[in-house]
Amino acid sequence: MEQIFPAELEELLSEGKELTVVDVREADEVAQGKIPSAVHIPLGLLEFRMHELDKNNHYVIVCRSGGRSARATQLLESYGYQVKNLNGGMAAWEGKTE
């Protein structure tokens, strides 16, 4: 499983790189702040909603601390998606939130 560090993700987003952040936390967690432009798909629904994701795109998966996003990353990888897990999750994120 590939990892990406928060500072690296922040740099890629500021450069306008083509990637999508998928936040797999629960709605109450996302309400406290998420990475701007992140798509919210709770981990429990990911298997049923992964058809909304394009296998040609690159994704970074995020949760609170990295555990749930690691499971989501492994699931999506097993279906052929290009994904990286955000190391440390939102707990390590120091960039902008919305």
C-alpha positions as CSV (number, residue, x, y, z in Angstrom):
1,M,0.0,0.0,0.0
2,E,1.4,3.4,-1.0
3,Q,1.5,6.2,1.5
4,I,1.6,9.9,1.1
5,F,2.5,12.4,3.8
6,P,0.3,15.4,4.6
7,A,2.9,18.0,3.5
8,E,3.4,16.2,0.2
9,L,-0.4,16.1,-0.4
10,E,-0.7,19.8,0.5
11,E,2.0,20.6,-2.0
12,L,0.3,18.5,-4.8
13,L,-3.0,20.2,-4.1
14,S,-1.5,23.7,-4.2
15,E,0.2,22.8,-7.5
16,G,-3.2,21.8,-8.9
17,K,-2.2,18.2,-9.5
18,E,-5.0,16.0,-10.8
19,L,-6.0,13.8,-7.8
20,T,-9.0,13.4,-5.7
21,V,-9.1,13.2,-1.9
22,V,-11.7,10.8,-0.6
23,D,-12.6,11.2,3.1
24,V,-13.8,8.0,4.6
25,R,-14.7,9.4,8.1
26,E,-18.2,9.5,9.5
27,A,-20.4,12.6,8.8
28,D,-20.0,14.0,12.3
29,E,-16.2,13.9,11.9
30,V,-16.3,15.5,8.4
31,A,-18.6,18.3,9.9
32,Q,-15.7,19.3,12.1
33,G,-13.6,20.1,9.0
34,K,-12.3,18.3,5.9
35,I,-9.6,18.9,3.2
36,P,-11.1,21.4,0.7
37,S,-12.6,19.6,-2.3
38,A,-12.5,16.2,-0.6
39,V,-15.2,13.8,-1.6
40,H,-17.0,12.3,1.4
41,I,-17.7,8.5,1.2
42,P,-17.9,6.9,4.7
43,L,-15.9,3.7,4.9
44,G,-19.0,1.6,5.5
45,L,-20.5,2.8,2.2
46,L,-17.3,2.7,0.1
47,E,-17.9,-0.8,-1.2
48,F,-21.3,0.3,-2.5
49,R,-20.2,3.7,-3.9
50,M,-16.8,2.9,-5.4
51,H,-18.5,2.8,-8.8
52,E,-18.6,6.6,-8.4
53,L,-14.8,6.7,-8.7
54,D,-13.0,6.5,-12.0
55,K,-10.2,3.9,-12.2
56,N,-8.2,6.3,-14.4
57,N,-7.9,8.9,-11.7
58,H,-5.5,9.1,-8.8
59,Y,-7.0,9.1,-5.2
60,V,-5.7,9.9,-1.7
61,I,-7.8,8.3,1.0
62,V,-8.0,10.1,4.4
63,C,-9.6,9.3,7.8
64,R,-8.9,10.6,11.3
65,S,-5.6,8.9,11.9
66,G,-4.9,6.5,9.0
67,G,-6.5,3.2,10.1
68,R,-9.8,3.3,8.3
69,S,-8.2,4.9,5.2
70,A,-5.6,2.1,5.1
71,R,-8.5,-0.4,5.0
72,A,-10.2,1.7,2.3
73,T,-7.0,2.0,0.3
74,Q,-6.5,-1.8,0.4
75,L,-10.1,-2.4,-0.7
76,L,-9.8,0.1,-3.6
77,E,-6.4,-1.3,-4.7
78,S,-7.9,-4.8,-4.8
79,Y,-10.4,-3.4,-7.4
80,G,-7.7,-1.8,-9.5
81,Y,-7.9,1.8,-8.3
82,Q,-4.9,4.1,-8.1
83,V,-4.8,5.1,-4.4
84,K,-2.5,6.3,-1.7
85,N,-3.2,6.4,2.1
86,L,-2.7,9.7,3.8
87,N,-0.2,8.9,6.5
88,G,-1.5,10.1,9.9
89,G,-4.8,11.2,8.5
90,M,-6.6,14.4,9.5
91,A,-4.8,14.3,12.9
92,A,-1.5,15.0,11.0
93,W,-3.0,17.4,8.4
94,E,-1.9,21.0,8.9
95,G,-3.3,22.5,5.7
96,K,-6.5,24.3,5.0
97,T,-9.9,22.8,6.0
98,E,-13.4,23.6,5.2
